[in-house]
Amino acid sequence: MNDAGNGAVTDIISGLNWVLNQHRGSGRPSVVAFPISGSAHTGLDNAITSLTNNGIHVVVAAGNGNVDIQNISPARVPSVISVGATNIEDARASTSNYGANITLFAPGQNSISASNANNTATSVLSGTSIGAAHVAGLVAYFIRLVGNMSPTAMIAKVKEDSLIGQLTNIQPLAKDATLEGTSRDLSVILPILSDLNTPPYSEGMGIPWITGAERIQDLPLPSSSTPLPAERPVEVDLPPPPYQANDHDSSPSLVTQSVPALNSTTLSSSNHLDSSSDIRAASKQENAWRKLLTGRSRLAVGLLLVVTTSLVACAIFLPVYFKVLKPRSRNDTVVEIVPVTSGGNGSQVVMEDGTEFLYFNPFGGFWVYDPNDPFKKSAQPNSWTPPLNTSWDFTTHRIHGVNLGGLFTLERMTSPAIFERYPGTVDEWDLSVAMTDDPSNGGLTQIEEHYRTFITEKDIAEIAGTGLTWVRLPIGFWAIETWPGEPFLERTSWRYVVRVLQWCRKYGLRVNLALYSVPGSANGGTTGGKWGQLEFLNGVMGIANAQRTLYYIRVLAEFISRSEWTNVVPMLSIVHSPGYRAIGVNQMRSFYSEAYRTVRESTGYGAGNGPYLVMFDGTDSNSGIFDDGFMAGADRVILERLPWFVQLNETQAPADENTGSSPYHICRWGPRMNQSRVLHGITIGSEFTADFWDCGLIYRAAVDVSYRGGCNSWIFTPTEDWSLGIKSTLLQYVSAQMDTLRDYFFFTWKIGPTNTSEIRYPLWSYQLGHQNGWIPHDPRKASGACQRLPGYYEQSSMAPVSPTWDGLYQPAMTGGFGTASAFPSGDSRYPWPPTSVKVGDGRTATASQPLPTYTSTGSPIVLPGPTYTITNSQLKTLETISTATITSRPTVALAPAPAFVAGCDYPDPWDADNMDFTQVCGGTYTDFRTVTRIPVQTMTPRDFWE
C-alpha cells in the first residue's frame, strides 16, 4: 500500500504469499490482521481462503462504506473473521459495513491507539480496521490460553465468548443455520479489558470483557494453573512449495520471484489467455484496486494471469509447476507444463470427481502420486514418520492410528442415516435384505453409493494432516465373495477397498487391513454382520464357517504380500473381537495356530515375507488365550487389545467436575500393555474413544448415566455448546488413553450423520474431536499424560506397577533371525480342527462326532489390484504419446477354495446352533498348507468380477 492507502491487488497477494511462507517455515500458529477492503474480487478472496485452508487465522476489517459486505472483498469470505465497528454508545458505527457475513462487532470509533510521533504518543483512530485489530489480539490471546485450533473452530470460539443482542443499529439481522434458520442478532460485543486495575471478569467465561470500551489494554496471560486443553503444533521443517516460476530470459525480466501454490492455483479466469488483448480484458477487474500500477508492472500482472489461467485450463489431475520461456513475440508466451508428483502443506489436490482442495499438513508431511508409477512408496505423513519405502521399526516408531469404521462394515452407530431409511433394521444383514426388497430406490446399489461417498480422498489427506501415522481398515468377507443365502453386496466393496489403499499410499499412511466380519459371525454383534448369531467355531456349522474364514485370510494375505503392497499394508487383523468366552480358549488357540500356519507357509517366514498377523486378546483384560506360552516364538504376531475404558469405573479415582469421569484408572493399563510386550511382543490398542460412559444414539449407558442430566443431555446437546471445561477434561481423558496404550487405533475417524444431519456419537469421532479441541492437535503431545496427572503417584491404587518394558522386542517378534525354526508350524497342543466344539444346549462335539466341513476343490480366488493407463515418457504436452497398462498381479501359487460336498444337505451356516446333525459331510479335511505346491498353471482362478 502507498502513503495514500491505495495499492495493487498483485502486491497485496504477494504480501499474503510472504505470510504463507513465513507460516510454513515456522510451523507455529499465525494470525493475520487484514485492514484492507474493496469491491468484490475473486482472486483476492481465493488468496485469503488459501491462508485459512493452511490453518492461518485471518481477521478482516468489514469496511467503512455503510453497505452490506456481501460484495466486499475479502470481508465476505466465509472462513475469515469479519469485524464491524461499534461506538461508545454500544451501537454500530455509522460508517461501518454490515450484513449476514459479519462475524462480530468490536470497538472501532474514537479508539485510543499508538502514534508514530514519539515513543509515548497516542492518537485517536476510527474504523473497522481498529475493531479488526482488537479481534486479532483476542485470537492470539485465545491461542495462548486454550491452544491453537482450526480457523473454523476459532470463529466459533470468538462467537461463543462474545455477547449477543447488546448493540443497536445492526442491520439486517442474519440467518444462523445453527439455530434452524431463525433470525439471530449477530451484533456481539468483543470481550476486552477496559481497566487494567479492576478487571471485570464474567463468571464461567474465563476472559475479561466490558461493553462500551474506549481503549484497550494488554490482556493478562493465563496463570500457570490455567488448563491448556490443546497445545500448539511442534515446530517442524516443511518442504518447499511444489510450484516454482523461474525466469530463463534476462530481457525482459517478466517473472523473477517464486510463486507458491497461493498464486498458481487460486487466481483463475474462465478463458485461456494467449494475447495482450486478452490480458487487458482480464485485467479490467484490477482497475479499482491499482491506481499506481503502470507500464512494466502491469505487464508482469498480465503474464501472471496468463500462467495461472493456463494452469487451470490444463488441469490434469496433478498440480503442476511451470517455467516461462523466452517469448517469440510480444504477444506470444510459451508455457511448458511439467507434472509434479508430490506436494506438501498448501499444495493443491484434485480428486477423481474434479473437486479440488488444498492439502493442510503442518507437520512436514507430503503426498506422492505419479501416474507413470502409481505404486510409488515415497510419501510421508509427517516429518517424524518414515516414508513408505522405509521399513517400519516397531521399537522406535509409534502407531498413532484411526479406524475407518462404518465404511465397509455398516453399523447403526457409525452410519445411522442409511439404516434410518429402513426402520427396524439392526445390522447389515437386515439392511441388505430390506434394500434387496426395495429395487425402486436402488436396492443394494445404495450401499455402493455409501462406499463411494462416506470416506473420500480428502478424509485420508486430513488424517495425515492431523499427525496420525496408520489407518485400520475394517472389511467384511463379502468383499471377497458371498455364498447362497447371504444377502450382502458381493465383491463390490473390494474395488473401493483398493481405492482407499491407494489413497493411503499417496499420503504415506500405513494400513492395518482388518477382517471384521467372517462367515457365521465371530461375536454375535453388529460388527459380525448379523446380530445375535455366533456360528464361527461354535454350533454345528462352526468348523465349516472357520474353514471359509481361513481361506479368506489366506486370500487377503496373498494380496497384501505382493511387492506393491507390502510396505503400504504391513498388518492383517484376522478376526475382529471373537467371542472367545462362548467359543472357548482352546478352540481359539487351534484357530489362531492354523491361521498362522496358513499364512506363513503361503507367504514365507521372516521380515518382508507376508504381513504381521494381528490376533485379538480381549477387552478389559487379557483373554487368557496367549497365556502358558501360546504362540511364543511365533513370527511377527501382534496382540490386539480392545480397551473398553468406559466400563473400568474405579470409584476411588477422583472424578472431574465437568464430566464425572476420571483418567486415573486408565493409566493402570500401561503396565498391562508393557507386560504383554515383554511376554508376547508387539501389543496395540485397537479401539478406544473419548466416550467415558457409553452414551449414544444406540448404545446406552454401560455405566451410571445420572451425571449431568443423563444420556440424552449429552446426545442432543450440540458440541459447539460444550463448555471449555468439558472439552479440557475430555482432552485429558483421551490423552491418558493414548499415553497408556502407546500404540493404538482410535475408533473411529468419523461418525455419519442421522437423517436430520446430526452427529449422535460425537465422542467416537476423531475428526470432530480434533476440530473442537478434545483430541490433541498433535498426538505426540499425549506422551507422558499419565505422569502429568496431579497427584498421580500419590494415588496408591493408581500408581504404576511392574513390569516395565525396555523398548526392545525379541528377534522373532519382528521377523528377525531364527523365526522359521523357532515356531515353524504353530503349537502342536492345539491341532486343527480343534478336538471339540460347542454345539449348543451344553453339548460338545468331539473328533469322534465329525461336524460338517467343506471340500477344498473350488476355483481359486485371486483379488484384483488397480489397473492404470500410463505414459511411457515425461508428459510435456497434454497429448498422450504412448500408453502401457500395468496391473497388480499375484506372485504366489493359487489355493483351491472351499466348496460344498456334492449331495450333502448342509444346515444353515448362520443358524445351526443347538441343531442335531447326523449326516457326515466333507469326509477328510484338506490341509490348506499343502496347496502352495500345486503349480499355478494347473489352476484356473474364477473371474472375480463375473
Residue pairs with C-beta under 8 A, 6 or more apart in sequence:
1 7
1 11
1 12
1 36
2 292
6 290
6 291
6 292
7 289
7 290
7 292
8 286
8 289
8 290
8 292
8 293
8 297
8 301
9 41
9 43
9 44
9 286
9 289
9 290
10 286
10 290
10 293
10 297
10 300
10 301
10 304
12 36
12 44
12 47
12 289
13 43
13 44
13 47
13 262
13 263
13 267
14 257
16 32
16 47
16 48
16 50
16 51
16 262
17 259
17 260
17 262
17 263
19 30
19 32
19 51
19 56
20 50
20 51
20 54
20 56
20 260
20 262
20 346
21 241
21 260
22 30
23 30
23 51
23 54
23 55
23 56
24 54
24 238
24 241
24 345
24 346
25 238
26 235
27 233
27 234
27 235
27 236
27 237
27 238
27 362
27 363
27 364
28 232
28 233
28 235
29 55
29 57
29 143
29 148
29 232
29 233
30 55
30 56
30 57
31 56
31 57
31 58
31 59
31 136
31 139
31 140
31 143
32 51
32 56
32 57
32 58
32 59
32 136
33 59
33 132
33 133
33 136
34 48
34 58
34 59
34 60
34 61
34 74
34 80
34 132
35 61
35 128
35 129
35 132
35 133
36 61
36 74
37 60
37 61
37 62
37 63
37 64
37 72
37 73
37 74
37 75
37 97
37 128
38 44
38 63
38 72
38 73
38 288
38 289
39 71
39 72
39 73
39 288
40 71
40 72
40 73
40 76
41 73
41 74
41 285
41 289
42 73
42 268
43 266
43 267
43 268
43 285
44 73
44 74
44 289
45 73
45 74
45 76
45 77
46 266
46 267
46 268
47 74
47 262
47 263
47 266
47 267
48 58
48 60
48 74
48 77
48 79
48 80
49 77
49 79
49 266
50 261
50 262
50 265
50 266
50 346
50 358
51 58
51 262
52 58
52 77
52 79
52 80
52 151
53 79
53 346
53 357
53 358
53 360
54 345
54 346
54 358
54 360
55 148
55 150
55 151
55 360
55 362
56 151
57 81
57 139
57 143
57 151
57 154
58 74
58 77
58 79
58 80
58 81
58 151
59 80
59 81
59 83
59 132
59 135
59 136
59 139
60 74
60 75
60 77
60 80
60 81
60 82
60 83
60 132
61 75
61 83
61 127
61 128
61 129
61 131
61 132
62 69
62 72
62 75
62 82
62 83
62 84
62 85
62 96
62 97
62 98
62 102
62 128
62 131
62 132
63 69
63 72
63 75
63 96
63 97
63 128
64 85
64 93
64 95
64 96
64 97
64 127
64 128
65 72
65 95
65 97
66 94
66 95
66 96
66 97
66 98
67 97
67 98
68 97
68 98
68 99
68 100
68 172
69 75
69 76
69 82
69 97
69 98
69 99
69 101
69 102
70 76
70 99
70 100
70 101
72 97
74 80
75 82
75 97
75 101
75 102
76 82
76 101
78 101
79 151
79 152
79 155
80 103
80 151
81 103
81 104
81 135
81 139
81 154
81 155
81 158
82 101
82 102
82 103
83 102
83 103
83 104
83 105
83 106
83 108
83 128
83 131
83 132
83 134
83 135
84 92
84 93
84 96
84 97
84 98
84 102
84 104
84 105
84 106
84 108
84 128
84 131
85 92
85 93
85 95
85 96
85 105
85 106
85 107
85 108
85 109
85 126
85 127
85 128
85 130
85 131
86 92
86 93
86 96
86 105
86 106
86 107
86 108
86 109
86 131
86 167
86 189
87 93
87 107
87 108
87 109
87 110
88 107
88 109
88 110
88 212
88 214
89 168
89 212
90 166
90 167
90 168
90 189
90 211
90 212
91 167
91 168
91 169
92 98
92 105
92 167
92 168
92 169
92 170
92 171
92 187
93 108
93 109
93 126
93 127
93 128
94 169
95 126
95 127
96 105
96 108
96 128
96 131
97 128
98 170
98 171
98 172
99 172
99 174
100 172
100 174
100 175
100 186
102 174
102 186
103 155
103 158
103 159
103 186
104 135
104 158
104 159
104 162
104 186
104 188
104 190
105 131
105 167
105 170
105 187
105 188
105 189
105 190
106 130
106 131
106 132
106 134
106 135
106 189
106 190
106 192
107 130
107 131
107 134
107 190
107 192
107 213
107 214
107 216
108 126
108 127
108 128
108 129
108 130
108 131
108 134
109 126
109 127
109 130
110 124
110 125
110 126
110 214
111 124
111 125
111 126
111 130
111 214
111 215
111 216
112 122
112 123
112 124
112 214
112 215
113 122
113 123
113 124
113 125
113 130
114 121
114 122
114 123
115 121
115 122
115 123
117 123
131 190
134 190
134 192
134 216
135 158
135 190
137 216
137 219
138 158
138 190
138 191
138 192
138 219
139 154
139 158
141 207
141 219
142 154
142 157
142 158
143 149
143 232
144 221
144 222
145 206
145 207
145 222
145 226
145 228
146 157
146 228
146 229
146 230
146 724
146 728
146 773
147 228
147 229
147 230
147 231
147 232
147 773
147 777
148 230
148 231
148 232
148 233
148 777
149 157
149 230
149 771
149 772
149 773
149 777
150 771
152 771
153 771
153 772
153 773
156 720
159 186
159 188
160 720
161 191
161 205
161 206
161 207
161 209
162 188
162 189
162 190
162 191
163 188
163 189
163 191
163 209
163 211
164 184
164 185
164 186
164 187
164 188
165 185
165 187
166 187
166 188
166 189
166 211
167 185
167 187
167 188
167 189
168 187
170 185
170 186
170 187
173 183
173 184
173 185
173 186
174 183
174 184
174 185
174 186
175 181
175 182
175 183
175 184
176 182
176 183
176 184
176 186
178 718
178 720
189 209
189 211
190 209
191 202
191 205
191 207
191 208
191 209
192 208
192 209
192 210
192 213
192 216
192 219
193 199
193 208
193 209
193 210
193 213
193 216
193 217
193 218
193 219
193 220
194 200
194 210
194 213
194 214
194 215
194 216
194 217
195 210
195 217
196 217
196 218
199 208
199 220
200 208
200 209
200 210
201 207
201 208
202 208
202 209
204 723
206 724
207 219
208 219
208 220
222 228
227 725
227 728
228 728
229 724
229 727
229 728
229 731
229 732
229 773
229 774
230 731
230 773
230 776
230 777
231 776
231 777
231 778
231 781
232 777
233 362
233 363
233 777
233 778
234 363
234 778
234 780
236 362
236 363
236 364
236 382
236 383
237 364
237 383
238 344
238 345
238 362
238 364
239 344
239 345
239 364
239 366
240 344
241 258
241 260
241 261
241 344
241 346
241 347
242 261
242 319
242 321
242 340
242 342
242 343
242 344
242 347
243 259
243 260
243 261
243 263
243 264
243 265
243 319
243 320
243 321
243 322
243 340
243 347
244 258
244 259
244 321
244 323
245 255
245 257
245 258
245 259
245 264
245 307
245 321
245 322
245 323
245 324
246 323
246 324
247 253
247 254
247 255
247 256
247 324
248 323
248 324
248 325
248 326
249 324
249 325
249 326
249 327
252 296
252 299
254 299
254 300
254 303
254 324
255 300
255 303
255 304
255 307
255 324
259 304
259 307
260 346
261 319
261 343
261 346
261 347
261 348
261 358
262 346
263 304
263 308
264 307
264 308
264 311
264 321
264 322
265 308
265 311
265 319
265 348
265 356
265 358
267 304
267 305
267 308
267 309
268 308
268 309
268 312
269 282
269 305
269 308
269 309
269 312
271 278
271 282
271 309
272 309
272 310
272 313
273 279
273 282
273 302
273 305
273 306
273 309
273 310
274 306
274 332
274 333
275 331
276 302
276 330
276 331
279 302
279 303
279 305
279 306
280 302
282 302
282 305
282 309
283 298
283 301
283 302
283 305
286 293
286 301
293 301
303 324
303 333
306 333
306 335
307 322
307 324
307 335
310 322
310 335
311 320
311 322
311 337
314 320
314 337
314 878
315 350
316 337
316 339
316 875
316 878
317 350
317 352
317 371
318 339
318 340
318 341
318 350
318 369
318 371
319 340
319 343
319 347
319 348
319 349
319 350
320 337
320 338
320 339
320 340
321 338
321 340
322 335
322 336
322 337
322 338
323 335
323 336
323 338
324 333
324 334
324 335
325 333
325 334
325 335
325 336
326 334
327 333
327 334
328 334
336 876
337 875
337 876
337 877
337 878
338 874
338 875
338 876
339 370
339 371
339 874
339 875
341 368
341 369
341 370
341 376
342 366
342 367
342 368
342 369
342 378
342 379
343 349
343 359
343 366
343 367
344 359
344 361
344 364
344 365
344 366
345 359
345 360
345 361
345 362
345 364
345 365
346 358
346 359
346 360
347 358
347 359
347 366
347 367
348 356
348 357
348 358
348 359
349 356
349 357
349 358
349 359
349 367
349 457
349 458
349 461
350 356
351 357
351 456
351 457
351 458
352 457
355 458
357 458
357 461
359 367
359 461
359 465
360 461
360 462
360 465
361 381
361 382
361 461
361 464
361 465
362 465
363 381
363 382
363 383
363 384
363 465
363 467
363 778
364 380
364 382
364 383
365 379
365 380
365 381
365 382
365 383
365 385
365 464
365 465
365 507
365 508
366 379
366 380
366 508
367 379
367 461
367 464
367 506
367 507
367 508
368 376
368 378
368 379
368 506
368 508
369 376
369 506
370 376
371 868
371 870
371 871
372 870
372 871
372 872
372 874
372 875
373 870
374 502
374 866
374 868
374 870
374 886
375 505
375 564
375 888
376 505
377 387
377 388
377 389
377 505
377 567
377 568
378 387
378 388
378 389
379 387
379 388
379 505
379 506
379 507
379 508
380 386
380 387
380 388
380 508
381 464
381 467
381 468
381 469
381 507
381 508
381 509
382 464
382 467
382 469
384 780
385 397
385 469
385 508
386 392
386 393
386 397
387 508
388 505
388 508
388 510
388 567
388 568
389 567
390 567
391 567
391 607
392 510
392 570
394 682
394 743
394 809
394 814
395 807
395 808
395 809
395 814
397 469
398 469
398 742
398 743
398 780
399 469
399 470
399 684
399 743
399 744
399 745
400 467
400 468
400 469
400 470
400 738
400 743
400 744
400 779
400 780
401 468
401 469
401 470
401 471
401 472
401 512
401 744
401 745
401 746
402 463
402 468
402 470
402 471
402 472
402 745
402 746
402 747
402 748
402 749
402 766
403 471
403 472
403 473
403 474
403 686
403 687
403 745
403 746
403 747
403 748
403 749
404 455
404 471
404 472
404 473
404 474
404 500
404 748
404 749
405 411
405 414
405 474
405 747
405 748
405 749
406 413
406 414
406 415
406 454
406 748
406 750
406 751
406 752
407 450
407 451
407 454
407 455
407 473
407 474
407 500
408 451
408 473
408 474
408 475
408 476
408 479
408 493
408 496
408 497
408 516
409 428
409 474
409 475
409 476
409 516
409 517
409 527
409 529
410 418
410 419
410 428
410 431
410 447
410 450
411 427
411 428
411 526
411 527
412 419
412 426
412 526
412 697
412 698
413 526
413 696
413 697
413 698
413 699
413 751
413 761
413 764
414 748
414 751
414 752
414 761
414 764
415 450
415 454
415 752
416 697
416 698
416 752
416 753
416 754
416 755
416 760
417 752
417 753
417 754
417 755
418 431
418 446
418 447
418 450
418 752
419 425
419 426
419 431
420 754
420 755
421 441
421 446
421 755
422 430
422 431
422 434
422 435
422 438
424 430
425 431
425 434
426 526
426 531
427 526
427 529
427 530
427 531
428 476
428 488
428 517
428 526
428 529
428 530
429 487
429 488
429 529
429 530
429 531
430 531
431 447
432 444
432 447
432 487
432 488
432 489
433 487
435 441
435 442
435 443
435 444
435 446
435 447
436 443
436 444
436 487
442 449
444 489
447 489
447 492
448 489
448 492
448 496
451 492
451 493
451 496
452 496
454 750
454 752
455 500
455 749
455 750
457 503
457 506
459 749
459 750
459 767
460 471
460 500
460 503
460 504
460 506
460 507
460 509
461 503
461 507
462 767
463 471
463 507
463 509
463 749
464 507
464 508
464 509
466 766
466 770
466 777
466 779
467 777
467 778
467 779
467 780
468 509
468 779
469 509
469 510
470 509
470 510
470 511
470 512
470 745
471 500
471 504
471 509
471 510
471 511
471 512
471 749
472 511
472 512
472 514
472 573
472 686
472 745
473 497
473 500
473 501
473 511
473 512
473 513
473 514
474 514
474 516
474 527
474 576
475 493
475 497
475 513
475 514
475 515
475 516
475 517
476 488
476 493
476 516
476 517
476 529
477 515
477 517
477 518
477 519
477 548
477 549
477 552
478 486
478 488
478 489
478 490
478 491
478 493
478 517
478 529
479 491
479 493
479 494
479 497
480 491
480 494
480 552
480 555
480 556
480 861
480 863
481 490
481 491
481 861
482 488
482 490
483 519
483 548
483 909
485 908
485 909
485 910
486 519
486 910
488 529
491 944
491 945
494 863
494 864
494 944
497 513
498 864
498 865
498 866
499 866
501 511
501 565
501 568
501 569
502 866
504 510
504 511
504 568
505 568
510 567
510 568
510 569
510 570
510 571
511 568
511 569
511 570
511 571
512 569
512 570
512 571
512 572
512 573
512 614
512 745
513 556
513 560
513 569
513 571
513 572
513 573
513 611
514 572
514 573
514 576
514 614
515 549
515 552
515 553
515 556
515 572
515 573
515 574
515 575
515 576
516 527
516 528
516 576
517 527
517 528
517 529
517 576
518 528
518 536
518 545
518 548
518 549
518 552
518 575
519 535
519 536
519 545
519 548
519 549
519 909
519 910
520 533
520 534
520 535
520 536
520 538
520 539
520 541
520 542
520 545
520 909
520 910
521 528
521 529
521 530
521 533
521 534
521 535
521 536
521 910
522 528
522 534
522 536
522 537
522 549
522 575
522 576
522 577
522 578
522 579
523 534
523 576
523 577
523 578
523 579
524 531
524 532
524 533
524 534
524 579
524 582
525 531
525 577
527 576
527 577
528 534
528 536
530 910
533 910
533 911
533 913
534 579
534 582
534 583
534 913
535 541
535 542
535 545
535 909
535 910
535 911
535 912
535 913
536 542
536 545
536 546
536 549
536 575
536 578
536 583
537 543
537 545
537 546
537 578
537 583
537 584
537 587
537 588
537 591
537 834
537 837
538 579
538 582
538 583
538 837
538 838
538 839
538 913
539 837
539 838
539 839
539 840
539 912
539 913
539 914
539 915
540 839
540 845
540 851
540 852
540 907
540 912
540 913
540 915
540 917
541 851
541 852
541 906
541 907
541 908
541 909
541 912
542 583
542 837
542 838
542 839
542 851
542 912
543 833
543 834
543 837
543 851
543 852
543 853
544 851
544 852
544 853
544 854
544 898
544 906
544 909
544 922
545 909
546 591
546 833
547 853
547 854
547 898
548 854
548 898
549 575
550 591
550 594
550 595
550 598
550 928
551 861
551 895
551 897
551 898
551 928
553 572
553 574
553 595
553 598
553 599
554 598
554 599
554 602
554 895
554 928
555 861
555 862
555 863
555 895
556 572
556 863
557 572
557 598
557 599
557 602
557 603
557 610
557 611
558 602
558 603
558 862
558 863
558 890
558 892
559 565
559 863
559 865
559 890
560 566
560 568
560 569
560 572
560 611
561 603
561 609
561 610
561 611
561 891
561 892
562 865
562 888
562 889
562 890
562 891
563 891
564 865
564 888
565 865
565 888
566 608
566 611
569 611
570 611
570 612
571 611
571 612
571 613
571 614
571 638
572 599
572 611
572 612
572 613
572 614
573 614
573 616
573 640
573 686
574 592
574 595
574 613
574 614
574 615
575 591
575 615
575 616
576 616
577 616
577 619
577 642
578 588
578 616
580 588
580 616
580 618
580 623
580 625
582 838
583 838
584 834
584 836
584 838
585 623
585 624
585 625
586 830
586 834
586 835
586 836
587 834
587 836
587 837
587 838
588 623
588 625
589 625
589 630
589 827
589 829
589 830
590 830
590 831
590 832
590 833
590 834
590 835
591 832
591 834
592 615
592 625
592 631
593 631
593 826
593 827
593 830
593 832
594 826
594 832
595 613
595 615
596 613
596 631
596 634
596 637
596 823
596 826
597 825
597 826
597 832
597 929
598 928
598 929
599 610
599 611
599 613
600 610
600 635
601 825
601 929
601 932
602 610
602 892
602 895
602 932
603 609
603 610
603 611
603 892
604 610
605 635
605 815
605 819
605 820
605 824
606 635
606 815
606 816
606 819
606 820
607 636
607 814
607 815
607 816
608 815
609 815
610 636
611 636
612 636
612 637
612 638
612 682
613 636
613 637
613 638
614 638
614 639
614 640
614 684
614 686
615 625
615 626
615 631
615 637
615 638
615 639
615 640
616 623
616 640
616 642
616 686
617 623
617 625
617 626
617 639
617 640
617 641
617 676
617 683
618 624
618 625
618 641
618 642
619 641
619 642
619 643
619 644
620 643
620 644
620 647
620 648
621 672
622 641
622 672
622 676
626 639
626 676
626 679
626 680
630 827
630 830
631 637
631 680
631 823
631 826
631 827
632 680
632 823
633 810
633 812
633 819
633 822
633 823
634 812
634 822
634 823
634 826
635 812
635 815
635 819
635 820
635 822
635 823
636 812
636 813
636 814
636 815
636 819
637 680
637 681
637 682
637 813
638 681
638 682
638 683
638 684
639 676
639 680
639 681
639 682
639 683
639 684
640 683
640 684
640 685
640 686
641 673
641 676
641 683
641 684
641 685
641 686
641 741
642 685
642 686
642 687
643 669
643 685
643 687
643 688
643 737
643 741
644 688
644 702
645 665
645 666
645 669
645 688
645 692
645 737
646 689
646 691
646 692
646 693
646 694
646 702
646 703
647 694
647 702
647 703
648 665
648 666
649 665
649 703
649 704
650 662
650 664
650 665
650 797
652 795
652 797
653 662
653 664
653 665
653 795
653 797
653 798
654 662
654 664
654 791
654 795
655 661
655 662
656 662
656 729
656 732
657 725
658 723
658 725
658 726
658 728
658 729
659 692
659 707
659 708
659 726
659 729
659 730
659 733
660 692
660 693
660 707
660 708
661 692
661 693
661 729
661 733
663 732
663 733
663 735
663 736
663 737
663 785
663 786
663 789
664 736
664 789
664 792
664 795
664 798
665 798
666 733
666 736
666 737
666 740
666 786
667 736
667 739
667 740
667 786
667 789
667 792
667 798
667 800
668 740
668 798
668 801
669 740
669 741
670 739
670 740
670 741
670 742
670 786
670 800
671 800
671 801
671 802
671 803
671 804
673 683
673 685
673 740
673 741
673 742
674 803
674 804
674 805
675 803
675 805
676 683
677 683
677 805
677 809
678 803
678 805
680 813
681 809
681 810
681 812
681 813
681 814
682 743
682 809
682 813
682 814
683 743
684 741
684 743
684 744
684 745
685 737
685 741
685 743
685 744
685 745
686 744
686 745
686 747
687 745
687 746
687 747
687 748
688 737
688 741
688 744
688 746
688 747
689 746
689 747
689 763
689 764
690 730
690 733
690 734
690 763
690 764
690 769
690 774
690 775
691 761
691 763
691 764
692 730
692 733
692 763
693 701
693 702
693 703
693 704
693 705
693 707
694 700
694 701
694 702
694 703
695 701
695 705
695 711
695 714
695 715
695 763
696 711
696 715
696 760
696 761
696 763
696 764
697 715
697 754
697 760
697 761
700 711
701 711
705 711
708 714
714 763
715 760
719 759
719 762
719 768
719 772
720 772
722 772
726 774
727 772
727 773
727 774
730 763
730 769
730 774
731 773
731 774
731 775
731 776
732 785
732 789
734 769
734 774
734 775
734 776
734 782
735 776
735 781
735 782
735 785
736 782
736 785
736 786
736 789
737 744
738 744
738 776
738 779
738 782
738 783
738 785
739 782
739 783
739 784
739 785
739 786
740 786
746 766
746 775
747 764
748 764
748 765
748 766
749 765
749 766
749 767
750 765
750 766
750 767
750 768
751 759
751 760
751 761
751 762
751 764
751 765
751 768
753 759
754 760
759 765
759 768
762 768
762 769
763 769
763 774
766 775
769 775
770 776
770 777
776 782
786 792
792 798
792 799
793 799
810 816
811 817
811 818
811 819
812 818
812 819
812 822
812 823
833 847
833 853
833 925
835 846
835 847
836 844
836 845
836 846
836 847
837 844
837 845
837 851
838 844
838 845
839 845
839 851
839 913
839 914
839 915
840 913
840 914
840 915
841 914
845 851
850 920
850 922
851 917
852 904
852 906
852 907
852 917
852 919
852 920
852 921
852 922
853 921
853 922
853 925
854 898
854 899
854 900
854 901
854 921
854 922
855 898
855 899
855 900
855 901
855 922
855 923
855 926
856 895
856 896
856 897
856 898
856 899
856 926
856 928
856 931
857 896
857 899
858 896
858 897
858 898
858 899
859 896
859 897
859 939
859 940
859 941
859 942
860 894
860 895
860 896
860 897
860 939
860 940
860 941
860 942
861 897
861 941
861 942
861 944
862 890
862 894
862 941
862 944
863 944
864 887
864 888
864 944
864 945
865 887
865 888
865 889
866 887
866 888
867 885
867 886
867 887
867 888
868 885
868 886
869 883
869 884
869 885
870 883
870 884
870 885
870 886
871 880
871 881
871 882
871 883
872 881
872 882
872 883
872 884
873 881
873 882
892 932
893 931
893 932
893 933
893 934
893 935
893 936
893 939
894 931
894 934
894 936
894 939
894 941
895 928
895 931
895 932
895 934
896 926
896 931
896 934
896 939
900 906
901 921
901 922
901 923
904 919
904 921
904 922
905 919
906 921
907 915
907 917
